[in-house]
Amino acid sequence: MPRFRDLKRYCEWNGWEEYKKGSDHYHYRKLINGQWKKTRVSHSLGKEIPPRIWKEILKQLDTNQEEFNRNS
C-alpha cells in the first residue's frame, strides 16, 4: 500500500493545487474535465494508507492504481 508521502508527491507532480493551508491535512484540488476534484493528505506522511481509504482516494484522484504508479 502507498504511504501518504507517495500521495502528496503524486499531487505535487501532477498539477494538483494545495488550496487550504493550516489545517490537520494537506488539501489539494484540480480541475479535471470541467469538475473540481479534491483530496486530502494526512500530515502523517510515513503512515501507510489503509486499503479501504486508498480505494476512495483513487476515485477522488480520478485515476487507477496503474496510472498512479506511473505518475508518482
Secondary structure, 3 states (H helix, E strand, C coil): CCEHHHHHHHHHHCCCEEEECCCCEEEEEEEECCEEEEEEEECCCCCECCHHHHHHHHHHHCCCHHHHHHCC
